[in-house]
Amino acid sequence: MLPDTKISQLISHQIPGLSYVMWQFRLSGPVYEVIHVFTDYTRRMIRGGRLNEARKCFTIAAVLYRNGSSLLRNAIESVYLYGLSPLLDTACNNQPLKALLPVTLQQIRIQQIQHGTTN
C-alpha cells in the first residue's frame, strides 16, 4: 500500500507540471488537498484538449486507487471522480471522455451514477 505521505511525491514524479505545487505538500499535505490539486490539473488538461495528458492523469488516479489507503481511495472517489464527472460525459474528437478512464475508475463511476452521487 502506498503511504499517504508519499502521494504528492508520486504525482509530482509522474506529472512534471505539478512538481512545484506537489512539493508544497511533500511533508504532511492532507490527502484530500493533494487530490483536489490533481483534479484541478486534470480538469485543465481536459478543457485544453490535452487528452494524452488527461489519460495519463486517469491512469495515475487508477494506480493510486488500486494501491492506496482507504483514505486515498475515498479521495479518488469523492474528490477526483466526482469533481470531473460533469466533463466525463462530454466528447472530444468524437470520443466520450469517460472512455479514456481505466476500467477501475469506470466501474467506480458507474456505481456513483447508480447510487445518484454524481453531478
Secondary structure, DSSP 8 states (H G I E B T S, - for coil): ---GGGHHHHHHHH-GGGHHHHHTTTTT--HHHHHHHHHHHHHHHHHTT-HHHHHHHHHHHHHHHHHS-HHHHHHIIIIIIHHHHHHHTSEETTEEGGGGS-HHHHHHHHHHHHTT---
